[in-house]
């Protein structure tokens, strides 16, 4: 992209030609001529671009001067709590020394065999939030280490809730050992913020658009209930007092939701009941060194791009009682020209959400050795 660039014309097999004005920025998809697009495409015009033609002042009107077939940018996504399972990371550590070293570093930093808990369980110990969070972080960093060895370098990173810590390590803002200690304490503070049985979380599936606010207002009745994870157009997770969550589930079904599912969690994350945990975490965050990021991150709290250590620290503080704005985050990444997404870590929750947000998004996961074959078959292991 040069200063002479005035627009980009994007075409693919599903859509007609669309003009995107660049404002002379490297990510040329930052400003859309929305009148060129049907309303339902205005936020996602570049999700599955197969051909991009860069139109410059010098090449306008000269088809031979166009630069076509550009490789889409790549983002790494890092999963959060709920993706864990006994056995996670074991095959990575057995296959690649780089992954094994990550688990050894985690064991040393925490002073107990986190690797054994990840590889063998038992499930009841792995499910404890103060264990789950560092275990998931470690698996994500083991996967990231292998991906780096394979030559993959993300242009952007993002993480879902706990996964934002993984994303910050991948972006060079947080040291891995510091992140481990932070998430272990974060997990403990969250668990201790609300007595067992007082809080709850539920997933509302396919609630008609515009109904959520009214459902939550009616359900509250003086208690806390709010959106905790805005995951996709068809999935919103709510959190709060158990009674208010139960009322919201009934009201959501009456308002047209296909399902309302109570989640098996140990605390009501990402709602106002987490404010005590947020305040306890502040001192730990302030005592930790955060460096400016080597690659930009889209944060949970604001669903916006950040690049400085100060922004990273504040985002981790603010995310504790506030919702994860995942749907917005993915739409922003796609709108900035990200055409490939790799979920680095346990499970495939975020890859599934990617498809739910837009089926044309290209997303693959990497958390097991066989996943590397899939990345290779897709041609993603070549230097991007």
C-alpha positions in Angstrom: 0.0 0.0 0.0 1.5 3.4 -1.0 0.6 7.0 -0.5 -0.7 6.9 -4.1 -3.3 4.4 -3.2 -6.8 5.7 -3.3 -9.1 2.7 -3.1 -9.3 -1.1 -3.0 -11.8 -3.1 -5.1 -12.7 -6.4 -3.5 -14.4 -9.3 -5.3 -15.1 -12.9 -4.4 -17.3 -15.7 -5.5 -20.2 -14.7 -3.4 -20.4 -10.9 -3.9 -20.2 -8.2 -6.5 -17.4 -5.7 -6.7 -17.1 -3.4 -3.6 -15.0 -0.3 -3.4 -13.3 0.4 -0.1 -11.6 3.7 0.4 -8.2 3.5 2.1 -7.5 6.9 3.7 -3.8 6.0 2.8 -3.5 3.4 5.6 -1.7 0.1 5.4 -4.8 -1.8 6.4 -6.8 -0.6 3.4 -10.1 -1.9 4.6 -10.6 0.5 7.4 -13.3 2.7 5.8 -16.1 1.2 3.6 -18.2 3.0 1.1 -21.3 1.5 2.7 -23.6 2.6 0.0 -21.9 0.0 -2.2 -23.0 -2.8 0.2 -26.3 -4.4 1.2 -26.9 -3.6 4.9 -26.3 -7.1 6.1 -22.7 -7.0 4.6 -21.6 -3.5 5.7 -19.6 -4.8 8.7 -18.2 -7.9 7.1 -17.4 -7.2 3.5 -13.9 -8.7 3.5 -14.5 -11.9 5.5 -13.8 -14.3 2.6 -11.9 -12.3 0.0 -10.5 -14.4 -2.8 -9.2 -11.5 -5.0 -8.2 -8.0 -4.0 -7.2 -5.4 -6.6 -5.2 -2.5 -5.4 -6.1 0.6 -7.4 -3.5 3.4 -7.3 -3.5 6.7 -9.1 -0.8 5.3 -11.4 -2.6 2.1 -12.2 -6.2 3.4 -12.4 -7.6 2.3 -15.7 -4.7 0.0 -16.4 -5.7 -3.6 -15.5 -2.1 -4.8 -16.1 -1.0 -2.6 -13.2 -3.3 -4.1 -10.6 -1.8 -6.1 -7.6 -4.1 -9.0 -7.2 -4.3 -12.2 -5.2 -3.1 -10.7 -1.9 -2.6 -13.0 1.1 -5.1 -12.2 3.8 -3.7 -11.1 7.2 -3.8 -13.5 10.1 -5.0 -13.3 13.7 -4.3 -15.7 16.6 -7.2 -16.3 19.0 -6.7 -17.6 22.5 -9.5 -19.5 24.4 -10.8 -18.9 27.9 -12.3 -20.9 30.7 -14.7 -23.7 29.5 -12.2 -25.1 27.0 -10.3 -27.2 29.5 -10.1 -31.0 29.6 -7.9 -33.5 31.3 -5.2 -34.5 28.8 -4.9 -31.1 27.2 -1.4 -30.2 26.0 0.0 -33.6 26.6 0.4 -34.6 22.9 2.0 -31.2 22.2 4.6 -31.6 24.9 5.3 -35.2 23.8 5.8 -34.1 20.2 7.6 -30.8 20.3 10.4 -29.8 22.8 9.3 -26.1 22.5 5.9 -27.1 23.9 7.5 -29.2 26.6 9.7 -26.3 27.7 6.6 -24.2 28.2 5.1 -26.7 30.6 8.4 -27.0 32.5 8.5 -23.2 32.8 5.0 -23.2 34.2 5.8 -25.9 36.8 8.8 -23.9 38.0 6.9 -20.5 38.1 4.0 -21.9 40.1 5.9 -24.3 42.3 3.7 -27.3 41.6 3.3 -29.8 38.7 0.7 -27.9 36.6 1.7 -30.1 33.7 0.6 -33.3 35.4 -2.7 -31.7 36.3 -3.2 -30.7 32.6 -2.1 -34.0 31.3 -3.8 -36.3 33.8 -6.4 -34.4 35.8 -8.2 -35.2 38.0 -11.1 -33.3 36.5 -12.4 -32.0 39.8 -9.0 -30.3 40.5 -8.6 -29.1 37.0 -12.1 -27.4 37.2 -11.0 -25.3 40.1 -10.8 -21.8 38.7 -7.4 -21.0 40.2 -6.0 -24.2 38.4 -8.0 -23.9 35.2 -6.8 -20.5 34.3 -3.0 -21.1 34.5 -3.5 -24.5 32.8 -5.3 -23.0 29.8 -2.8 -20.2 29.6 0.0 -22.8 29.5 -1.6 -24.9 26.8 -2.1 -21.8 24.7 1.5 -20.7 25.1 2.7 -24.2 24.2 0.6 -24.1 21.0 1.9 -20.6 20.3 5.5 -21.7 20.7 5.0 -24.5 18.1 3.2 -22.2 15.7 6.2 -19.8 15.9 8.6 -22.6 15.1 6.5 -23.4 12.1 6.9 -19.8 10.8 3.4 -18.5 11.6 3.4 -14.9 12.8 0.0 -13.2 13.5 -0.7 -9.7 12.5 -3.2 -9.3 15.3 -4.1 -11.2 18.5 -7.2 -11.5 20.7 -8.3 -13.7 23.6 -11.6 -14.5 25.1 -11.7 -13.5 28.8 -8.7 -15.4 30.4 -7.4 -15.7 26.8 -6.5 -12.0 26.8 -3.6 -12.9 29.1 -2.4 -15.5 26.5 -2.8 -12.9 23.8 -0.7 -10.4 25.7 2.1 -12.9 26.2 2.0 -13.7 22.5 2.2 -9.9 21.8 5.3 -9.5 24.1 3.5 -7.3 26.6 3.5 -9.8 29.5 6.2 -12.3 30.5 4.8 -15.8 30.7 5.8 -16.3 34.3 4.1 -13.1 35.3 1.0 -14.0 33.4 0.9 -17.4 35.2 1.0 -15.8 38.6 -1.6 -13.2 37.6 -4.2 -15.7 36.3 -3.8 -18.0 39.3 -4.6 -15.1 41.6 -7.3 -13.9 39.3 -8.9 -17.3 39.4 -8.8 -17.4 43.2 -10.1 -13.9 43.6 -13.0 -14.7 41.2 -13.8 -17.9 43.1 -13.8 -16.1 46.4 -15.8 -13.0 45.3 -19.2 -14.8 45.5 -20.2 -17.6 47.9 -21.0 -20.9 46.3 -24.6 -21.1 45.1 -25.2 -17.3 45.1 -24.3 -16.7 41.5 -25.0 -18.3 38.2 -24.4 -18.1 34.4 -26.6 -19.1 31.5 -26.4 -19.1 27.7 -29.3 -17.6 25.8 -29.5 -19.1 22.3 -31.1 -17.4 19.3 -32.9 -14.7 21.4 -34.5 -12.4 18.9 -32.6 -9.1 18.3 -33.6 -6.3 20.5 -35.0 -8.4 23.3 -32.0 -8.8 25.6 -32.2 -5.5 27.4 -35.9 -5.9 28.3 -35.4 -9.4 29.5 -32.5 -8.4 31.8 -34.4 -5.4 33.2 -37.5 -7.5 34.0 -35.4 -10.3 35.5 -33.3 -8.1 37.9 -35.8 -7.2 40.6 -33.1 -5.6 42.7 -30.5 -8.3 41.9 -27.6 -8.4 39.5 -28.1 -9.9 36.0 -26.3 -8.7 32.9 -24.7 -9.8 29.7 -21.3 -11.5 30.4 -20.2 -12.8 27.0 -21.5 -11.3 23.7 -20.3 -14.2 21.8 -22.1 -14.3 18.4 -25.4 -13.1 16.9 -27.1 -16.2 18.3 -25.3 -16.7 21.6 -25.2 -14.4 24.6 -24.1 -15.5 28.1 -25.6 -13.8 31.1 -24.3 -13.7 34.7 -25.5 -12.5 38.1 -27.5 -13.7 41.1 -28.8 -17.2 40.7 -32.4 -16.1 41.1 -32.2 -13.3 38.6 -30.4 -15.5 36.1 -33.2 -18.1 36.5 -35.9 -15.4 35.9 -34.0 -14.2 32.8 -33.9 -17.7 31.4 -37.7 -18.0 31.6 -38.2 -14.5 30.2 -35.8 -15.2 27.4 -37.7 -18.3 26.3 -41.0 -16.5 26.5 -39.4 -13.7 24.3 -38.6 -16.3 21.6 -35.1 -17.7 22.6 -34.7 -21.2 21.2 -32.9 -22.4 24.4 -31.7 -21.0 27.7 -29.0 -23.2 29.2 -27.6 -23.0 32.8 -23.8 -23.3 32.7 -21.8 -25.5 35.1 -19.5 -22.7 36.3 -18.1 -22.0 39.8 -18.8 -18.3 39.8 -20.8 -15.6 37.9 -18.0 -14.1 35.8 -18.0 -10.8 34.0 -20.7 -9.1 36.0 -20.9 -6.6 38.8 -20.6 -9.4 41.4 -17.0 -9.6 40.4 -16.1 -6.1 41.6 -14.4 -7.5 44.8 -12.2 -9.6 42.6 -11.4 -6.7 40.3 -10.2 -4.6 43.3 -8.0 -7.3 44.7 -6.5 -7.8 41.2 -5.6 -4.2 40.9 -2.5 -4.4 43.2 -1.2 -7.4 41.3 -1.6 -5.7 38.0 0.1 -2.5 39.2 3.0 -4.6 40.5 3.5 -6.3 37.1 5.6 -5.0 34.2 3.6 -4.5 31.0 5.5 -3.6 27.9 4.2 -2.1 24.7 2.8 -4.7 22.3 4.9 -6.1 19.4 1.6 -6.6 17.5 -1.8 -5.1 18.2 -4.5 -6.7 20.3 -8.3 -6.3 20.3 -9.3 -6.2 23.9 -12.4 -7.6 25.6 -13.5 -4.5 27.5 -13.8 -2.1 24.6 -13.5 -4.4 21.6 -10.8 -2.0 20.3 -7.2 -2.1 19.2 -4.6 -1.5 21.8 -0.8 -1.2 21.5 0.6 0.1 24.8 1.4 -1.6 28.1 -0.7 0.9 30.0 -3.7 0.0 27.8 -3.0 -3.7 28.3 -3.0 -3.4 32.1 -6.2 -1.3 32.2 -8.0 -3.7 29.9 -7.3 -6.6 32.2 -8.5 -4.6 35.2 -11.7 -3.5 33.4 -12.6 -6.9 31.9 -13.3 -8.5 35.3 -16.8 -7.1 35.9 -17.6 -6.2 32.3 -18.8 -8.2 29.4 -16.5 -9.9 26.8 -17.4 -8.2 23.6 -16.3 -11.0 21.4 -18.7 -10.5 18.5 -17.6 -6.9 18.1 -14.0 -8.0 18.4 -14.2 -10.5 15.5 -16.1 -8.1 13.3 -13.5 -5.4 13.9 -10.7 -7.8 13.0 -12.4 -8.8 9.8 -13.1 -5.2 9.0 -9.4 -4.5 9.2 -8.6 -7.1 6.6 -8.0 -10.2 8.7 -8.9 -13.1 6.5 -7.3 -16.0 8.5 -7.9 -16.9 12.2 -6.0 -19.6 14.2 -7.2 -20.6 17.6 -4.2 -21.5 19.6 -4.9 -23.7 22.6 -7.3 -26.3 24.1 -10.5 -27.2 22.3 -12.2 -25.4 19.4 -14.7 -23.1 21.1 -13.5 -19.9 19.4 -13.4 -21.6 15.9 -17.0 -22.6 16.4 -18.0 -19.0 17.4 -16.1 -17.8 14.3 -18.4 -19.9 12.1 -21.4 -18.7 14.0 -20.4 -15.0 13.5 -19.9 -15.5 9.8 -19.6 -18.9 8.0 -17.3 -17.4 5.4 -14.6 -16.6 7.9 -11.6 -18.9 7.5 -10.7 -20.3 10.9 -8.6 -23.3 12.0 -7.5 -24.5 15.4 -4.2 -25.7 16.8 -4.1 -27.6 20.0 -3.2 -31.1 18.9 -0.4 -32.5 16.7 -2.8 -33.5 13.9 -4.1 -29.9 13.7 -0.7 -29.0 12.1 -1.6 -31.2 9.1 -4.8 -29.2 8.6 -2.9 -25.9 8.7 -0.5 -27.3 6.2 -3.2 -28.6 3.9 -4.8 -25.1 4.0 -1.5 -23.6 2.9 -1.2 -21.6 6.1 2.2 -22.8 7.1 4.0 -20.8 4.4 5.4 -17.5 5.7 2.5 -15.1 5.8 
